[in-house]
Amino acid sequence: MMAEIIAFGLLSITSFFTLINPLGTMPVFMSMTAQLSVENRNKTAKKASVASLITIIAFAFTGQLLFEFFGISVNSFRVVGGVIFFVMGMDMLQARLGQVKIKDNEVKSYITDISITPLAIPMICGPGAITNAIVLMEDADSLVKKIVLISSIILIMVLTYIILLSSNKLIRFLGQTGINVMMRIMGLIVMVIAVEFFFSGLKPILRDIFNL
C-alpha cells in the first residue's frame, strides 16, 4: 500500500513538473516583465502562481463535470491556447512586450492581465496540466492519494514561483539589448509551440467531424 502511494506521488510530481515546465515559462515571464520594477515583477510571479494553483486544483475536483456540462473538450482548449500563444509570439517577435510600461497608472492592470492570461492560463496551467489533474484525481481511489496529489500540485507551484523569482538576476545580467534579442528568439519558439498546440487540438476535432 505504501509503495503504491509513493509511486503515485512520484508520478504526480514528475508529470506536473514536465507539463507545467516552469523553466520553459521563465524566458516568457522575463520578456513580459522586463520593464517592471522588481517588486511588481515579484507580484506578477506570485499572482500567476496562485492563479495557476487555484485553477489546477479546481479542475482536479470539478474538471470532468465542467467539461461534460458545457460540452468542452481538451482539444478545444488546445486550439484556443494555440491562438493565444501565436498572438503572444507575434508581439514578442516584434519586441513589443518589453515596451508595455508607458504609464505608471497602467502597471497594476497590466500585472493583473498578464498574471491570468497568458502566464497562468495557458502558459503555466495549460491543457496538459489540466488534463493531468483530472485524470490523476480519477485515479486517486483513496483519501491519502488525493492528499498526495494536491500536495504534489502545491509543491510544483511553489517551485514554479521560486523559478520565476530567479528571473530577476537574469534580467539584470542580460540588460535591455539582451532582453530584446531573447524576446525575439522566444517569440519564434512560442509561435512554434502555438502551431503544435493548435493542430494537436484541431486534428481530433476534424477526425470527429469527418469521421476519419
C-alpha positions as CSV (number, residue, x, y, z in Angstrom):
1,M,0.0,0.0,0.0
2,M,2.8,2.4,1.0
3,A,4.7,1.6,-2.2
4,E,1.6,2.3,-4.3
5,I,1.2,5.7,-2.6
6,I,4.9,6.6,-3.1
7,A,4.7,5.6,-6.8
8,F,1.5,7.7,-7.2
9,G,3.2,10.6,-5.6
10,L,6.3,10.4,-7.8
11,L,4.1,10.1,-10.9
12,S,2.2,13.2,-9.8
13,I,5.3,15.3,-9.1
14,T,7.2,14.3,-12.3
15,S,4.2,14.6,-14.6
16,F,3.1,18.0,-13.3
17,F,6.7,19.4,-13.4
18,T,7.1,18.2,-17.0
19,L,3.7,19.5,-18.2
20,I,3.9,22.9,-16.3
21,N,7.5,23.3,-17.3
22,P,8.4,26.3,-15.2
23,L,11.9,26.5,-16.7
24,G,10.3,27.0,-20.1
25,T,7.9,29.6,-18.8
26,M,10.7,31.7,-17.2
27,P,12.0,33.3,-20.5
28,V,8.5,34.3,-21.5
29,F,7.9,35.7,-18.0
30,M,11.2,37.6,-18.2
31,S,10.3,39.1,-21.6
32,M,6.8,40.2,-20.4
33,T,8.0,41.8,-17.1
34,A,11.4,43.2,-18.3
35,Q,10.2,46.8,-17.9
36,L,8.6,46.3,-14.5
37,S,10.2,47.0,-11.1
38,V,11.5,44.1,-9.1
39,E,8.6,44.5,-6.7
40,N,6.0,44.5,-9.5
41,R,7.7,41.5,-11.2
42,N,7.5,39.6,-7.9
43,K,3.8,40.4,-7.6
44,T,3.3,39.2,-11.2
45,A,5.1,35.9,-10.4
46,K,3.0,35.5,-7.2
47,K,-0.3,36.2,-8.9
48,A,0.4,33.9,-11.8
49,S,1.5,31.1,-9.5
50,V,-1.5,31.4,-7.2
51,A,-4.0,31.7,-10.1
52,S,-2.4,28.5,-11.7
53,L,-2.6,26.7,-8.4
54,I,-6.3,27.5,-7.8
55,T,-7.2,26.7,-11.5
56,I,-5.4,23.3,-11.4
57,I,-6.9,22.2,-8.1
58,A,-10.4,23.4,-9.2
59,F,-10.2,21.4,-12.3
60,A,-8.9,18.4,-10.4
61,F,-12.1,18.3,-8.4
62,T,-14.6,19.6,-10.9
63,G,-13.0,19.4,-14.3
64,Q,-14.7,16.3,-15.6
65,L,-18.1,17.6,-14.6
66,L,-17.5,21.0,-16.1
67,F,-16.2,19.6,-19.4
68,E,-19.2,17.3,-19.7
69,F,-21.7,20.0,-18.6
70,F,-20.5,22.6,-21.1
71,G,-19.6,20.1,-23.8
72,I,-16.0,21.3,-23.7
73,S,-13.2,19.1,-24.9
74,V,-9.5,19.3,-24.1
75,N,-8.8,19.6,-27.8
76,S,-10.9,22.8,-28.0
77,F,-8.8,24.1,-25.1
78,R,-5.6,23.3,-27.1
79,V,-6.9,25.2,-30.1
80,V,-7.7,28.3,-28.1
81,G,-4.4,28.0,-26.3
82,G,-2.6,27.8,-29.6
83,V,-4.3,31.0,-30.8
84,I,-3.4,32.9,-27.6
85,F,0.2,31.6,-27.9
86,F,0.5,32.7,-31.5
87,V,-0.7,36.2,-30.9
88,M,1.7,36.5,-27.9
89,G,4.6,35.1,-30.1
90,M,3.9,37.8,-32.7
91,D,4.2,40.5,-30.1
92,M,7.4,39.0,-28.7
93,L,8.9,38.7,-32.2
94,Q,8.5,42.4,-32.7
95,A,9.8,43.1,-29.1
96,R,6.5,44.9,-28.2
97,L,6.1,43.2,-24.8
98,G,9.2,44.9,-23.4
99,Q,7.8,48.3,-24.2
100,V,4.5,47.9,-22.4
101,K,5.3,50.0,-19.3
102,I,4.5,53.5,-20.5
103,K,2.2,55.0,-17.8
104,D,2.7,54.2,-14.1
105,N,-1.1,54.1,-13.6
106,E,-1.4,51.2,-16.0
107,V,1.1,49.0,-14.4
108,K,-1.4,47.5,-11.9
109,S,-3.9,46.5,-14.5
110,Y,-1.1,45.2,-16.8
111,I,0.2,42.9,-13.9
112,T,-3.3,41.6,-13.3
113,D,-3.9,41.0,-17.0
114,I,-0.7,39.1,-17.8
115,S,-0.8,37.2,-14.5
116,I,-4.0,35.5,-15.5
117,T,-3.5,35.3,-19.3
118,P,-1.2,34.2,-20.8
119,L,1.1,33.4,-17.8
120,A,-1.3,31.4,-15.6
121,I,-3.5,30.2,-18.4
122,P,-2.4,28.7,-20.7
123,M,1.3,29.1,-20.1
124,I,1.7,27.5,-16.7
125,C,-1.7,25.9,-16.3
126,G,-2.2,24.6,-19.9
127,P,-4.3,21.8,-21.4
128,G,-1.8,19.2,-20.4
129,A,-1.7,20.1,-16.7
130,I,-5.4,20.4,-16.5
131,T,-6.0,17.1,-18.2
132,N,-3.3,15.5,-15.9
133,A,-5.1,16.9,-12.8
134,I,-8.5,15.5,-13.9
135,V,-7.0,12.0,-14.8
136,L,-4.9,11.7,-11.7
137,M,-7.8,12.7,-9.5
138,E,-9.9,10.0,-11.0
139,D,-7.1,7.5,-10.4
140,A,-6.8,8.6,-6.7
141,D,-9.0,6.0,-5.2
142,S,-8.3,6.8,-1.6
143,L,-8.2,9.9,0.6
144,V,-4.4,9.5,1.1
145,K,-3.8,9.6,-2.7
146,K,-6.0,12.7,-3.1
147,I,-3.9,14.4,-0.4
148,V,-0.7,13.3,-2.1
149,L,-2.0,14.7,-5.4
150,I,-2.9,18.1,-4.0
151,S,0.4,18.2,-2.1
152,S,2.3,17.5,-5.3
153,I,0.4,20.3,-7.2
154,I,1.2,22.7,-4.4
155,L,4.9,21.7,-4.4
156,I,5.3,22.2,-8.1
157,M,3.6,25.6,-8.0
158,V,5.9,26.7,-5.2
159,L,8.9,25.6,-7.3
160,T,7.4,27.5,-10.3
161,Y,7.1,30.6,-8.1
162,I,10.8,30.3,-7.0
163,I,12.0,29.8,-10.5
164,L,10.1,32.9,-11.8
165,L,11.5,34.9,-9.0
166,S,15.1,33.9,-10.0
167,S,14.5,35.6,-13.4
168,N,15.4,39.0,-11.7
169,K,19.0,38.0,-11.7
170,L,19.0,37.0,-15.4
171,I,17.2,40.3,-16.4
172,R,19.9,42.3,-14.6
173,F,22.6,40.2,-16.3
174,L,21.2,40.5,-19.9
175,G,20.3,44.2,-19.9
176,Q,17.8,45.7,-22.4
177,T,19.6,44.6,-25.5
178,G,19.8,41.0,-24.3
179,I,16.2,41.0,-23.3
180,N,15.1,42.2,-26.8
181,V,17.2,39.6,-28.5
182,M,15.9,36.8,-26.2
183,M,12.4,38.1,-26.7
184,R,12.6,37.7,-30.5
185,I,14.1,34.2,-30.2
186,M,11.4,33.2,-27.6
187,G,8.8,34.7,-29.9
188,L,9.7,32.3,-32.6
189,I,9.7,29.4,-30.1
190,V,6.3,30.4,-28.7
191,M,4.8,30.6,-32.2
192,V,6.1,27.1,-32.9
193,I,4.5,25.9,-29.7
194,A,1.3,27.7,-30.7
195,V,1.2,25.8,-34.0
196,E,1.8,22.5,-32.2
197,F,-1.0,23.3,-29.7
198,F,-3.4,24.4,-32.4
199,F,-3.0,21.4,-34.7
200,S,-2.8,18.8,-31.9
201,G,-6.2,20.0,-30.8
202,L,-7.6,20.5,-34.4
203,K,-6.8,17.1,-35.8
204,P,-9.0,15.1,-33.4
205,I,-11.8,17.6,-33.9
206,L,-11.6,17.3,-37.7
207,R,-11.5,13.5,-37.4
208,D,-14.7,13.6,-35.4
209,I,-16.4,15.9,-37.9
210,F,-15.4,13.9,-40.9
211,N,-15.5,10.5,-39.1
212,L,-12.0,9.7,-40.3
